[in-house]
Amino acid sequence: ARQSFAVLQRRGPSAAPLVRCSRCRMDGGADRESEDRKAAILDQFSRAEGIKEPEAGLKGAASDDTSAWWQKELDSLSKGEGEVVEFIKEFVPTFAFFLAIRLLIVEPRYIPSLSMFPTLDINDQLAVEKISKYQHPPRRGEIVVFDPPELFWKLTDRDPDGEALIKRVVAVSGDTIQISDGALYVNGQRRDEPYINEAPAYELPLQRVPAGTVFVLGDNRNHSFDSHYWGFLPVKNIIGHAVYSYWPPGRIGGLDGVADALEAAAAISPFPAS
């Protein structure tokens, strides 16, 4: 039998003839191959988008591979080898290092209230160091973070729940303290306090700070639940002292200015006799 050919001629003097075999068109082999290729591509896209689940055979193979990997790791783990052991060797020391820093040296804190305004505002974030309390007694002017004393919980009718407070130490063990006519007096000397929000609108009779305690007030004097309500703070309750504000960026800075100024001016002795 003779093969019939159809010749398609492009327009133009130099166009080459294109030859198409009528038998190829009739067989449709190329069309079927193209359809199969498209079906395979669509199948892969469906799996990638989570539309189509892998075939049962593939799922079984993946499950077998996972089981084999775990079995291999368990065998290696019993010998002190494998990926799990390497992860533990790298992760545990790093985690322990940062946990030790958090528990023993410095920890972050944020401010939830306005009791220390304007020095500290709501959502300010601070670094609180925990080392100096073992080196020397609290200083006047320091900002300290502490566990509230027992009377705090009684006055608020709450059980201790782990809440910590932040206030400024205004008097230490052995000091006399008094608040009169809107001014704070420590050891008989009127304290200049440009950092407070407003002058206290209450009176506090003259009293001496007992050994092992400090007297703390919020810088927002008329809006702070502090020692003028619940009394002296045991030094043992102090968690640490706030040294630096690191957030927000506009309020970055050290927090020891008042304590340092009191010592530098020698307004009162930093460590009075009890």
Buried (B, 14 or more C-beta within 10 A) or exposed (E): EEEEEEEEEEEEEEEEEEEEEEEEEEEEEEEEEEEEEEEEEEEEEEBEEEEEEEEEEEEEEEEEEEEEEEEEBEEBBEEEEBEEBEEEEEEEEEEEEEEEEEEEEBBEBEBEBBBBBEBBBEEBBBBBBBEBBEEEBBBBBBBBBBBBBEEBBEEEEEEEEEEBBBBBBBBBBBBBBBBBEEEBBBBEEEBEBEBBBEEBEEEBEEBBBBEEBBBBBBBBBEBBBBBBEBBBBBBEBBBBBBBBBEEEEEBEEEBBEBBEEBBEEEBBBBEBEE
